[in-house]
Amino acid sequence: MTEVNPPSSGRVVIIGGGVAGLEALLALRALAGDRVELTLVTQNDVFVDRPMTVAEPFGLGSAARHSLPELAAESGAEFVQATVVAVDADEHRVSLDAGPNLSYDTLILAPGAQPTAPLPDAITFGVEGSGEAMREMLTRLRRGDARSAAFVAPSMTGWLLPLYELALMTAHDLARNNVEGVHLSLVTSETRPLAVFGEDGSEIVARLLEEEGIEFIGAAGGTQEVMVGVSGESLAGDYLVTLPVLRGPGINGVPGTRDQNFIPVDEYGRVEGLADVHAAGDAANFPVKQGGLAAQQADSVAEYVAASYGANIDPTPFRPSLRGMLFTGEDPLYMRSGVAGADPDTPDAWYPLWWPPTKVAGRYLAPYLFERGDGEGIGGPPVGFIDVDIPLAAVTLPG
Ligand SMILES: Cc1cc2nc3c(=O)[nH]c(=O)nc-3n(C[C@H](O)[C@H](O)[C@H](O)COP(=O)(O)OP(=O)(O)OC[C@H]3O[C@@H](n4cnc5c(N)ncnc54)[C@H](O)[C@@H]3O)c2cc1C
């Protein structure tokens, strides 16, 4: 930090009550104490532990739900339920869809990404109603009314792990119910299963798919076939299951990348061209969209902002480390990748992100939610998961 006489206090407004917004809120309160006056602005008033939603259709667990006004109050933050429609960075002001404008000294944008359904007639897991559609699919497969399902990756970006989880848990569910003869496939433009997790991780996932009888159709197996699968055309099957395609939030006054409108940021989450504005999480332009990474970005932002208000801290730039937990529906299975070739700044045993063992990532958020323990259905992970820990510097990111 180069500022000679930094201000000793200021008003920080955080947009978004998801993983990144809440991690920033908790981290800032912990690091900056009462140097910052905090306001959380978000569209909804409930935080849902989204990664856990994949277990719900299978009856293997349920996503915790937490009241955002309560979470804000516990961090001494003002809570405003509204949608931010514009940012005026020159005036240090945000406009809301309802209510008066808000002024800020520092703005943290964590509004997530906009999901859209990529394939007509597919179940797009993660959009409204998709949990119910999955339950209906399972019922029909169990009864023999449908005989196949293809799990189709919409693109190599985003976060494909839930698609693999859904395929594995479907296979496991059918086996548990003694249903035979259902053809399940996983169609992706990756060359090998969950390629982002590197060779070791990928091998384990490949073995799991094979054991569960799920056909893997990847780019290495024939580009033509994958393209047909990815476009959703003529895949012989009763069901297609896919994930949403993500785009940036598109808030007026906030820059976006040309292709997908994600907010361009540097390693401290500073938004290109806007003074005193940061962004973190799925809304920002890092290509892998994942809760753990969203939290790591939020931590870098919080450290930078805390230091800018005089907190005695040397901010750590965002150095992504990918950590995941894969639900399989089987007995618990852990996996940790080697860290050969990793960025030397990235520790191979990461600090307590992974304890407690929930799917909500975040150095501050995970232990906080676990201790709070009052969310509906909160608990340990459901049966069957693989724990994966990979510094991203060690793997090739999808483009
Ligand atoms: C089915 C599924 C399974 C997943 N599994 C995993 C997993 O196992 N592990 C993992 O790490 N990640 C997983 N992810 C990804 C993870 O959920 C996201 O990466 C993470 O939620 C991103 O956090 P975020 O805070 O950036 O955005 P979000 O969680 O999307 O939060 C955005 C917040 O901003 C609010 N908001 C949006 N626009 C505005 C606006 N204009 N004004 C005010 N508020 C606004 C929203 O209401 C919301 O509160 C999964 C995702 C899905 C869909």
The ligand as an ORCA input file, in Angstrom:
! r2SCAN-3c Opt
* xyz 0 1
  C     -25.592    -26.623     -8.410
  C     -24.323    -25.950     -8.011
  C     -23.388    -26.649     -7.269
  C     -22.186    -26.053     -6.893
  N     -21.268    -26.774     -6.177
  C     -20.167    -26.163     -5.708
  C     -19.250    -26.866     -4.859
  O     -19.406    -28.047     -4.579
  N     -18.198    -26.188     -4.350
  C     -18.013    -24.875     -4.637
  O     -17.056    -24.297     -4.120
  N     -18.814    -24.198     -5.479
  C     -19.899    -24.804     -6.007
  N     -20.768    -24.118     -6.827
  C     -20.422    -22.751     -7.231
  C     -20.749    -21.761     -6.117
  O     -22.097    -21.923     -5.693
  C     -20.511    -20.338     -6.636
  O     -19.215    -20.254     -7.177
  C     -20.627    -19.328     -5.507
  O     -21.937    -19.356     -4.989
  C     -20.292    -17.919     -5.995
  O     -20.471    -17.025     -4.944
  P     -20.790    -15.464     -5.213
  O     -20.911    -14.866     -3.879
  O     -19.833    -14.908     -6.188
  O     -22.197    -15.444     -5.962
  P     -23.606    -15.930     -5.460
  O     -23.474    -17.035     -4.483
  O     -24.392    -16.161     -6.716
  O     -24.228    -14.696     -4.671
  C     -24.601    -13.511     -5.322
  C     -25.435    -12.664     -4.366
  O     -25.632    -11.359     -4.922
  C     -27.025    -11.026     -4.948
  N     -27.209    -10.126     -6.101
  C     -27.082    -10.412     -7.410
  N     -27.252     -9.306     -8.170
  C     -27.504     -8.299     -7.309
  C     -27.787     -6.900     -7.471
  N     -27.808     -6.321     -8.685
  N     -28.019     -6.164     -6.361
  C     -28.002     -6.712     -5.129
  N     -27.722     -8.031     -4.919
  C     -27.481     -8.808     -5.988
  C     -27.714    -12.376     -5.054
  O     -29.046    -12.287     -4.626
  C     -26.823    -13.205     -4.114
  O     -27.149    -12.962     -2.762
  C     -21.944    -24.713     -7.252
  C     -22.895    -23.987     -7.998
  C     -24.069    -24.592     -8.375
  C     -25.083    -23.823     -9.193
*
